[in-house]
Amino acid sequence: MSQNKTEQLIAEARRYKEEREKGYREQALKLFPWVCGRCAREFNHKNLSELTVHHTDHNHDNNPSDGSNWELLCLYCHDNEHQRYEQQVRYGGSNVEDKAPEATFNPFADLKNMMQK
């Protein structure tokens, strides 16, 4: 595939994504108060670009007009939500923290001997 063809495909995908987002984003901003659903940070016209629409089922093509699959999240909470979702998919279960390996290194294990030196 040529460089030009690749660039065209990427540009087309970006345009499609922007058009799709424009539709549900505008709807969600009309339906919901401009407040992050997690940290309760409030937004106004100056910082509204930092408020995102999160799809609760993680399906960006599921956009019911009643907003039942959307919640407004700030950039930070939105990134955190997607990170948690990726960890849940990767490690399974509903409680990701239980699946993480425990740390076994104890930097103070030999502290008494170190202090005597």
N, CA, C and O atoms as a GROMACS GRO file, in nm:
protein
  468
    1MET      N    1   0.085  -0.118   0.000
    1MET     CA    2   0.000   0.000   0.000
    1MET      C    3   0.090   0.124   0.000
    1MET      O    4   0.187   0.132   0.076
    2SER      N    5   0.057   0.218  -0.083
    2SER     CA    6   0.141   0.338  -0.095
    2SER      C    7   0.120   0.430   0.025
    2SER      O    8   0.019   0.422   0.095
    3GLN      N    9   0.216   0.517   0.046
    3GLN     CA   10   0.211   0.614   0.154
    3GLN      C   11   0.089   0.704   0.140
    3GLN      O   12   0.021   0.734   0.238
    4ASN      N   13   0.062   0.748   0.017
    4ASN     CA   14  -0.051   0.837  -0.009
    4ASN      C   15  -0.184   0.769   0.024
    4ASN      O   16  -0.273   0.830   0.082
    5LYS      N   17  -0.197   0.643  -0.014
    5LYS     CA   18  -0.320   0.568   0.013
    5LYS      C   19  -0.340   0.550   0.164
    5LYS      O   20  -0.452   0.561   0.214
    6THR      N   21  -0.233   0.523   0.236
    6THR     CA   22  -0.239   0.508   0.382
    6THR      C   23  -0.283   0.638   0.447
    6THR      O   24  -0.368   0.638   0.536
    7GLU      N   25  -0.225   0.748   0.402
    7GLU     CA   26  -0.262   0.879   0.457
    7GLU      C   27  -0.409   0.910   0.429
    7GLU      O   28  -0.478   0.967   0.514
    8GLN      N   29  -0.458   0.874   0.311
    8GLN     CA   30  -0.599   0.896   0.277
    8GLN      C   31  -0.691   0.815   0.368
    8GLN      O   32  -0.792   0.866   0.416
    9LEU      N   33  -0.655   0.690   0.393
    9LEU     CA   34  -0.736   0.604   0.481
    9LEU      C   35  -0.739   0.659   0.623
    9LEU      O   36  -0.844   0.660   0.687
   10ILE      N   37  -0.625   0.704   0.672
   10ILE     CA   38  -0.619   0.760   0.807
   10ILE      C   39  -0.702   0.887   0.816
   10ILE      O   40  -0.777   0.906   0.912
   11ALA      N   41  -0.691   0.973   0.716
   11ALA     CA   42  -0.769   1.098   0.715
   11ALA      C   43  -0.918   1.068   0.710
   11ALA      O   44  -0.997   1.134   0.779
   12GLU      N   45  -0.958   0.972   0.630
   12GLU     CA   46  -1.099   0.935   0.620
   12GLU      C   47  -1.151   0.878   0.753
   12GLU      O   48  -1.262   0.909   0.794
   13ALA      N   49  -1.071   0.796   0.818
   13ALA     CA   50  -1.111   0.739   0.947
   13ALA      C   51  -1.126   0.850   1.052
   13ALA      O   52  -1.218   0.847   1.133
   14ARG      N   53  -1.035   0.946   1.049
   14ARG     CA   54  -1.044   1.058   1.144
   14ARG      C   55  -1.168   1.142   1.120
   14ARG      O   56  -1.237   1.181   1.214
   15ARG      N   57  -1.199   1.169   0.993
   15ARG     CA   58  -1.319   1.246   0.960
   15ARG      C   59  -1.445   1.173   1.007
   15ARG      O   60  -1.535   1.234   1.064
   16TYR      N   61  -1.449   1.042   0.982
   16TYR     CA   62  -1.564   0.963   1.026
   16TYR      C   63  -1.580   0.968   1.177
   16TYR      O   64  -1.691   0.986   1.228
   17LYS      N   65  -1.469   0.953   1.248
   17LYS     CA   66  -1.472   0.957   1.394
   17LYS      C   67  -1.519   1.094   1.444
   17LYS      O   68  -1.602   1.102   1.534
   18GLU      N   69  -1.466   1.200   1.386
   18GLU     CA   70  -1.505   1.334   1.428
   18GLU      C   71  -1.654   1.360   1.401
   18GLU      O   72  -1.721   1.420   1.485
   19GLU      N   73  -1.704   1.316   1.287
   19GLU     CA   74  -1.846   1.336   1.256
   19GLU      C   75  -1.935   1.258   1.352
   19GLU      O   76  -2.036   1.309   1.400
   20ARG      N   77  -1.896   1.135   1.381
   20ARG     CA   78  -1.973   1.051   1.473
   20ARG      C   79  -1.973   1.113   1.612
   20ARG      O   80  -2.078   1.122   1.676
   21GLU      N   81  -1.855   1.156   1.658
   21GLU     CA   82  -1.845   1.217   1.791
   21GLU      C   83  -1.925   1.346   1.799
   21GLU      O   84  -1.988   1.374   1.901
   22LYS      N   85  -1.922   1.424   1.694
   22LYS     CA   86  -1.992   1.551   1.693
   22LYS      C   87  -2.141   1.530   1.722
   22LYS      O   88  -2.202   1.607   1.795
   23GLY      N   89  -2.198   1.427   1.665
   23GLY     CA   90  -2.339   1.400   1.684
   23GLY      C   91  -2.374   1.364   1.828
   23GLY      O   92  -2.457   1.431   1.889
   24TYR      N   93  -2.312   1.264   1.883
   24TYR     CA   94  -2.349   1.222   2.019
   24TYR      C   95  -2.294   1.316   2.124
   24TYR      O   96  -2.355   1.331   2.231
   25ARG      N   97  -2.183   1.380   2.098
   25ARG     CA   98  -2.130   1.476   2.196
   25ARG      C   99  -2.226   1.593   2.213
   25ARG      O  100  -2.260   1.631   2.325
   26GLU      N  101  -2.271   1.649   2.102
   26GLU     CA  102  -2.365   1.761   2.109
   26GLU      C  103  -2.494   1.720   2.180
   26GLU      O  104  -2.549   1.797   2.259
   27GLN      N  105  -2.542   1.600   2.152
   27GLN     CA  106  -2.663   1.551   2.219
   27GLN      C  107  -2.641   1.537   2.369
   27GLN      O  108  -2.725   1.578   2.449
   28ALA      N  109  -2.527   1.477   2.407
   28ALA     CA  110  -2.499   1.454   2.549
   28ALA      C  111  -2.483   1.586   2.624
   28ALA      O  112  -2.527   1.598   2.738
   29LEU      N  113  -2.422   1.685   2.561
   29LEU     CA  114  -2.404   1.814   2.627
   29LEU      C  115  -2.537   1.887   2.646
   29LEU      O  116  -2.550   1.970   2.736
   30LYS      N  117  -2.636   1.855   2.563
   30LYS     CA  118  -2.769   1.914   2.580
   30LYS      C  119  -2.849   1.839   2.687
   30LYS      O  120  -2.930   1.899   2.758
   31LEU      N  121  -2.826   1.709   2.700
   31LEU     CA  122  -2.901   1.626   2.794
   31LEU      C  123  -2.854   1.638   2.939
   31LEU      O  124  -2.935   1.641   3.031
   32PHE      N  125  -2.723   1.644   2.958
   32PHE     CA  126  -2.666   1.633   3.091
   32PHE      C  127  -2.606   1.765   3.139
   32PHE      O  128  -2.564   1.847   3.057
   33PRO      N  129  -2.602   1.786   3.270
   33PRO     CA  130  -2.530   1.904   3.322
   33PRO      C  131  -2.381   1.889   3.294
   33PRO      O  132  -2.329   1.777   3.287
   34TRP      N  133  -2.313   1.998   3.280
   34TRP     CA  134  -2.171   1.997   3.247
   34TRP      C  135  -2.088   1.973   3.372
   34TRP      O  136  -2.017   2.062   3.420
   35VAL      N  137  -2.098   1.853   3.424
   35VAL     CA  138  -2.029   1.812   3.546
   35VAL      C  139  -1.973   1.672   3.522
   35VAL      O  140  -2.041   1.587   3.465
   36CYS      N  141  -1.850   1.648   3.566
   36CYS     CA  142  -1.792   1.514   3.555
   36CYS      C  143  -1.868   1.418   3.644
   36CYS      O  144  -1.892   1.446   3.762
   37GLY      N  145  -1.907   1.306   3.589
   37GLY     CA  146  -1.983   1.206   3.662
   37GLY      C  147  -1.904   1.134   3.770
   37GLY      O  148  -1.963   1.061   3.850
   38ARG      N  149  -1.773   1.151   3.775
   38ARG     CA  150  -1.691   1.084   3.876
   38ARG      C  151  -1.640   1.181   3.981
   38ARG      O  152  -1.662   1.161   4.101
   39CYS      N  153  -1.571   1.286   3.938
   39CYS     CA  154  -1.508   1.376   4.036
   39CYS      C  155  -1.591   1.500   4.063
   39CYS      O  156  -1.554   1.581   4.148
   40ALA      N  157  -1.703   1.518   3.993
   40ALA     CA  158  -1.797   1.629   4.012
   40ALA      C  159  -1.738   1.765   3.976
   40ALA      O  160  -1.790   1.868   4.019
   41ARG      N  161  -1.633   1.766   3.898
   41ARG     CA  162  -1.577   1.892   3.850
   41ARG      C  163  -1.677   1.958   3.756
   41ARG      O  164  -1.736   1.891   3.671
   42GLU      N  165  -1.698   2.088   3.772
   42GLU     CA  166  -1.793   2.160   3.689
   42GLU      C  167  -1.722   2.226   3.571
   42GLU      O  168  -1.606   2.268   3.582
   43PHE      N  169  -1.792   2.236   3.460
   43PHE     CA  170  -1.735   2.291   3.338
   43PHE      C  171  -1.819   2.407   3.287
   43PHE      O  172  -1.938   2.417   3.316
   44ASN      N  173  -1.752   2.496   3.211
   44ASN     CA  174  -1.821   2.608   3.148
   44ASN      C  175  -1.773   2.615   3.002
   44ASN      O  176  -1.701   2.526   2.957
   45HIS      N  177  -1.812   2.718   2.931
   45HIS     CA  178  -1.775   2.729   2.790
   45HIS      C  179  -1.624   2.736   2.768
   45HIS      O  180  -1.575   2.692   2.664
   46LYS      N  181  -1.550   2.790   2.864
   46LYS     CA  182  -1.406   2.804   2.848
   46LYS      C  183  -1.332   2.670   2.853
   46LYS      O  184  -1.235   2.649   2.780
   47ASN      N  185  -1.377   2.579   2.940
   47ASN     CA  186  -1.305   2.452   2.956
   47ASN      C  187  -1.388   2.331   2.911
   47ASN      O  188  -1.355   2.218   2.947
   48LEU      N  189  -1.491   2.353   2.836
   48LEU     CA  190  -1.581   2.244   2.795
   48LEU      C  191  -1.510   2.138   2.710
   48LEU      O  192  -1.553   2.023   2.707
   49SER      N  193  -1.403   2.176   2.643
   49SER     CA  194  -1.330   2.079   2.561
   49SER      C  195  -1.266   1.969   2.647
   49SER      O  196  -1.228   1.864   2.595
   50GLU      N  197  -1.255   1.992   2.778
   50GLU     CA  198  -1.197   1.892   2.869
   50GLU      C  199  -1.301   1.794   2.922
   50GLU      O  200  -1.269   1.705   3.000
   51LEU      N  201  -1.426   1.810   2.880
   51LEU     CA  202  -1.534   1.721   2.922
   51LEU      C  203  -1.564   1.626   2.806
   51LEU      O  204  -1.593   1.669   2.695
   52THR      N  205  -1.557   1.496   2.833
   52THR     CA  206  -1.575   1.396   2.728
   52THR      C  207  -1.703   1.316   2.750
   52THR      O  208  -1.760   1.316   2.860
   53VAL      N  209  -1.746   1.250   2.645
   53VAL     CA  210  -1.861   1.160   2.654
   53VAL      C  211  -1.807   1.018   2.664
   53VAL      O  212  -1.737   0.971   2.574
   54HIS      N  213  -1.839   0.952   2.772
   54HIS     CA  214  -1.797   0.813   2.793
   54HIS      C  215  -1.912   0.719   2.762
   54HIS      O  216  -2.024   0.741   2.809
   55HIS      N  217  -1.886   0.616   2.684
   55HIS     CA  218  -1.986   0.514   2.654
   55HIS      C  219  -1.978   0.407   2.764
   55HIS      O  220  -1.876   0.339   2.777
   56THR      N  221  -2.082   0.394   2.841
   56THR     CA  222  -2.077   0.305   2.957
   56THR      C  223  -2.058   0.159   2.919
   56THR      O  224  -2.003   0.082   2.997
   57ASP      N  225  -2.103   0.119   2.799
   57ASP     CA  226  -2.080  -0.019   2.756
   57ASP      C  227  -1.956  -0.032   2.668
   57ASP      O  228  -1.928  -0.140   2.615
   58HIS      N  229  -1.880   0.077   2.653
   58HIS     CA  230  -1.756   0.084   2.575
   58HIS      C  231  -1.778   0.058   2.427
   58HIS      O  232  -1.682   0.028   2.356
   59ASN      N  233  -1.900   0.070   2.379
   59ASN     CA  234  -1.931   0.054   2.237
   59ASN      C  235  -1.962   0.192   2.180
   59ASN      O  236  -2.069   0.247   2.206
   60HIS      N  237  -1.871   0.248   2.104
   60HIS     CA  238  -1.886   0.384   2.054
   60HIS      C  239  -1.990   0.394   1.943
   60HIS      O  240  -2.025   0.504   1.901
   61ASP      N  241  -2.039   0.283   1.896
   61ASP     CA  242  -2.146   0.285   1.795
   61ASP      C  243  -2.284   0.274   1.859
   61ASP      O  244  -2.385   0.287   1.789
   62ASN      N  245  -2.291   0.252   1.989
   62ASN     CA  246  -2.418   0.242   2.061
   62ASN      C  247  -2.451   0.380   2.117
   62ASN      O  248  -2.406   0.418   2.225
   63ASN      N  249  -2.530   0.456   2.042
   63ASN     CA  250  -2.560   0.594   2.077
   63ASN      C  251  -2.710   0.621   2.079
   63ASN      O  252  -2.760   0.694   1.994
   64PRO      N  253  -2.782   0.565   2.175
   64PRO     CA  254  -2.926   0.593   2.183
   64PRO      C  255  -2.950   0.741   2.213
   64PRO      O  256  -2.877   0.802   2.292
   65SER      N  257  -3.051   0.797   2.152
   65SER     CA  258  -3.076   0.941   2.164
   65SER      C  259  -3.118   0.981   2.305
   65SER      O  260  -3.115   1.100   2.338
   66ASP      N  261  -3.158   0.884   2.389
   66ASP     CA  262  -3.195   0.919   2.527
   66ASP      C  263  -3.073   0.931   2.618
   66ASP      O  264  -3.087   0.967   2.735
   67GLY      N  265  -2.953   0.901   2.566
   67GLY     CA  266  -2.831   0.916   2.644
   67GLY      C  267  -2.806   0.804   2.744
   67GLY      O  268  -2.720   0.819   2.831
   68SER      N  269  -2.878   0.695   2.733
   68SER     CA  270  -2.866   0.588   2.833
   68SER      C  271  -2.732   0.515   2.830
   68SER      O  272  -2.701   0.440   2.922
   69ASN      N  273  -2.653   0.535   2.726
   69ASN     CA  274  -2.521   0.472   2.720
   69ASN      C  275  -2.408   0.573   2.737
   69ASN      O  276  -2.292   0.541   2.713
   70TRP      N  277  -2.441   0.694   2.778
   70TRP     CA  278  -2.342   0.798   2.792
   70TRP      C  279  -2.332   0.849   2.934
   70TRP      O  280  -2.428   0.846   3.010
   71GLU      N  281  -2.213   0.895   2.967
   71GLU     CA  282  -2.195   0.976   3.087
   71GLU      C  283  -2.083   1.075   3.057
   71GLU      O  284  -1.989   1.043   2.985
   72LEU      N  285  -2.094   1.194   3.111
   72LEU     CA  286  -1.992   1.294   3.090
   72LEU      C  287  -1.883   1.278   3.194
   72LEU      O  288  -1.910   1.274   3.314
   73LEU      N  289  -1.758   1.269   3.146
   73LEU     CA  290  -1.642   1.254   3.234
   73LEU      C  291  -1.534   1.352   3.190
   73LEU      O  292  -1.518   1.380   3.071
   74CYS      N  293  -1.461   1.405   3.288
   74CYS     CA  294  -1.347   1.490   3.253
   74CYS      C  295  -1.240   1.401   3.188
   74CYS      O  296  -1.246   1.278   3.198
   75LEU      N  297  -1.144   1.463   3.125
   75LEU     CA  298  -1.038   1.387   3.056
   75LEU      C  299  -0.970   1.287   3.148
   75LEU      O  300  -0.941   1.174   3.108
   76TYR      N  301  -0.943   1.329   3.271
   76TYR     CA  302  -0.869   1.244   3.365
   76TYR      C  303  -0.951   1.123   3.409
   76TYR      O  304  -0.901   1.011   3.410
   77CYS      N  305  -1.076   1.146   3.446
   77CYS     CA  306  -1.162   1.036   3.487
   77CYS      C  307  -1.192   0.943   3.370
   77CYS      O  308  -1.206   0.822   3.389
   78HIS      N  309  -1.202   1.000   3.249
   78HIS     CA  310  -1.228   0.918   3.130
   78HIS      C  311  -1.110   0.826   3.103
   78HIS      O  312  -1.128   0.707   3.076
   79ASP      N  313  -0.989   0.880   3.109
   79ASP     CA  314  -0.870   0.797   3.091
   79ASP      C  315  -0.862   0.689   3.197
   79ASP      O  316  -0.830   0.574   3.167
   80ASN      N  317  -0.893   0.725   3.322
   80ASN     CA  318  -0.891   0.628   3.431
   80ASN      C  319  -0.993   0.517   3.408
   80ASN      O  320  -0.964   0.400   3.432
   81GLU      N  321  -1.110   0.553   3.363
   81GLU     CA  322  -1.215   0.453   3.338
   81GLU      C  323  -1.171   0.355   3.230
   81GLU      O  324  -1.193   0.234   3.244
   82HIS      N  325  -1.110   0.404   3.124
   82HIS     CA  326  -1.065   0.315   3.018
   82HIS      C  327  -0.948   0.228   3.064
   82HIS      O  328  -0.938   0.112   3.024
   83GLN      N  329  -0.862   0.282   3.147
   83GLN     CA  330  -0.752   0.202   3.202
   83GLN      C  331  -0.807   0.089   3.289
   83GLN      O  332  -0.761  -0.025   3.280
   84ARG      N  333  -0.904   0.121   3.373
   84ARG     CA  334  -0.965   0.018   3.457
   84ARG      C  335  -1.033  -0.089   3.372
   84ARG      O  336  -1.023  -0.208   3.403
   85TYR      N  337  -1.099  -0.049   3.266
   85TYR     CA  338  -1.166  -0.144   3.177
   85TYR      C  339  -1.064  -0.235   3.109
   85TYR      O  340  -1.084  -0.356   3.101
   86GLU      N  341  -0.954  -0.177   3.060
   86GLU     CA  342  -0.850  -0.258   2.996
   86GLU      C  343  -0.791  -0.359   3.094
   86GLU      O  344  -0.765  -0.473   3.056
   87GLN      N  345  -0.770  -0.318   3.218
   87GLN     CA  346  -0.717  -0.410   3.319
   87GLN      C  347  -0.818  -0.521   3.348
   87GLN      O  348  -0.779  -0.636   3.366
   88GLN      N  349  -0.945  -0.487   3.352
   88GLN     CA  350  -1.048  -0.588   3.377
   88GLN      C  351  -1.051  -0.690   3.264
   88GLN      O  352  -1.063  -0.810   3.288
   89VAL      N  353  -1.040  -0.643   3.141
   89VAL     CA  354  -1.038  -0.733   3.026
   89VAL      C  355  -0.913  -0.821   3.030
   89VAL      O  356  -0.919  -0.941   3.005
   90ARG      N  357  -0.799  -0.760   3.063
   90ARG     CA  358  -0.672  -0.831   3.063
   90ARG      C  359  -0.664  -0.935   3.176
   90ARG      O  360  -0.620  -1.048   3.154
   91TYR      N  361  -0.706  -0.895   3.297
   91TYR     CA  362  -0.687  -0.981   3.413
   91TYR      C  363  -0.814  -1.052   3.456
   91TYR      O  364  -0.809  -1.142   3.540
   92GLY      N  365  -0.927  -1.014   3.400
   92GLY     CA  366  -1.054  -1.079   3.432
   92GLY      C  367  -1.109  -1.036   3.566
   92GLY      O  368  -1.044  -0.966   3.643
   93GLY      N  369  -1.233  -1.080   3.591
   93GLY     CA  370  -1.296  -1.051   3.719
   93GLY      C  371  -1.342  -0.909   3.732
   93GLY      O  372  -1.316  -0.825   3.646
   94SER      N  373  -1.412  -0.883   3.840
   94SER     CA  374  -1.464  -0.748   3.862
   94SER      C  375  -1.375  -0.668   3.955
   94SER      O  376  -1.385  -0.546   3.960
   95ASN      N  377  -1.287  -0.734   4.028
   95ASN     CA  378  -1.200  -0.664   4.121
   95ASN      C  379  -1.055  -0.682   4.074
   95ASN      O  380  -0.990  -0.780   4.111
   96VAL      N  381  -1.007  -0.588   3.994
   96VAL     CA  382  -0.875  -0.598   3.933
   96VAL      C  383  -0.764  -0.604   4.037
   96VAL      O  384  -0.665  -0.674   4.018
   97GLU      N  385  -0.780  -0.531   4.147
   97GLU     CA  386  -0.674  -0.526   4.247
   97GLU      C  387  -0.644  -0.664   4.305
   97GLU      O  388  -0.530  -0.692   4.342
   98ASP      N  389  -0.744  -0.751   4.314
   98ASP     CA  390  -0.723  -0.884   4.369
   98ASP      C  391  -0.636  -0.970   4.279
   98ASP      O  392  -0.573  -1.065   4.326
   99LYS      N  393  -0.632  -0.938   4.150
   99LYS     CA  394  -0.559  -1.020   4.054
   99LYS      C  395  -0.413  -0.978   4.040
   99LYS      O  396  -0.332  -1.056   3.987
  100ALA      N  397  -0.377  -0.861   4.084
  100ALA     CA  398  -0.240  -0.812   4.066
  100ALA      C  399  -0.146  -0.891   4.157
  100ALA      O  400  -0.181  -0.922   4.271
  101PRO      N  401  -0.027  -0.921   4.109
  101PRO     CA  402   0.069  -0.993   4.194
  101PRO      C  403   0.112  -0.905   4.311
  101PRO      O  404   0.124  -0.783   4.298
  102GLU      N  405   0.134  -0.969   4.424
  102GLU     CA  406   0.175  -0.895   4.543
  102GLU      C  407   0.324  -0.870   4.540
  102GLU      O  408   0.401  -0.951   4.489
  103ALA      N  409   0.365  -0.757   4.594
  103ALA     CA  410   0.507  -0.726   4.604
  103ALA      C  411   0.569  -0.813   4.713
  103ALA      O  412   0.510  -0.832   4.819
  104THR      N  413   0.687  -0.864   4.686
  104THR     CA  414   0.753  -0.950   4.784
  104THR      C  415   0.881  -0.888   4.838
  104THR      O  416   0.934  -0.934   4.939
  105PHE      N  417   0.932  -0.786   4.774
  105PHE     CA  418   1.055  -0.721   4.818
  105PHE      C  419   1.027  -0.634   4.939
  105PHE      O  420   0.934  -0.554   4.939
  106ASN      N  421   1.109  -0.649   5.042
  106ASN     CA  422   1.097  -0.568   5.162
  106ASN      C  423   1.229  -0.495   5.182
  106ASN      O  424   1.327  -0.557   5.223
  107PRO      N  425   1.235  -0.364   5.154
  107PRO     CA  426   1.362  -0.292   5.165
  107PRO      C  427   1.413  -0.281   5.308
  107PRO      O  428   1.530  -0.248   5.329
  108PHE      N  429   1.328  -0.307   5.407
  108PHE     CA  430   1.368  -0.294   5.547
  108PHE      C  431   1.390  -0.429   5.615
  108PHE      O  432   1.402  -0.437   5.737
  109ALA      N  433   1.396  -0.535   5.536
  109ALA     CA  434   1.408  -0.669   5.593
  109ALA      C  435   1.535  -0.684   5.678
  109ALA      O  436   1.532  -0.749   5.782
  110ASP      N  437   1.644  -0.626   5.636
  110ASP     CA  438   1.769  -0.641   5.708
  110ASP      C  439   1.813  -0.507   5.768
  110ASP      O  440   1.933  -0.481   5.781
  111LEU      N  441   1.719  -0.425   5.806
  111LEU     CA  442   1.748  -0.290   5.857
  111LEU      C  443   1.832  -0.294   5.985
  111LEU      O  444   1.925  -0.215   6.002
  112LYS      N  445   1.800  -0.385   6.073
  112LYS     CA  446   1.874  -0.392   6.200
  112LYS      C  447   2.022  -0.416   6.177
  112LYS      O  448   2.106  -0.351   6.239
  113ASN      N  449   2.055  -0.508   6.089
  113ASN     CA  450   2.196  -0.535   6.059
  113ASN      C  451   2.261  -0.417   5.989
  113ASN      O  452   2.378  -0.388   6.013
  114MET      N  453   2.185  -0.349   5.901
  114MET     CA  454   2.240  -0.232   5.832
  114MET      C  455   2.271  -0.119   5.930
  114MET      O  456   2.370  -0.047   5.913
  115MET      N  457   2.188  -0.104   6.031
  115MET     CA  458   2.207   0.003   6.129
  115MET      C  459   2.328  -0.023   6.217
  115MET      O  460   2.391   0.071   6.267
  116GLN      N  461   2.362  -0.150   6.237
  116GLN     CA  462   2.475  -0.185   6.323
  116GLN      C  463   2.609  -0.163   6.254
  116GLN      O  464   2.712  -0.153   6.320
  117LYS      N  465   2.607  -0.154   6.121
  117LYS     CA  466   2.733  -0.137   6.047
  117LYS      C  467   2.784   0.001   6.055
  117LYS      O  468   2.889   0.032   5.998
   0.00000   0.00000   0.00000
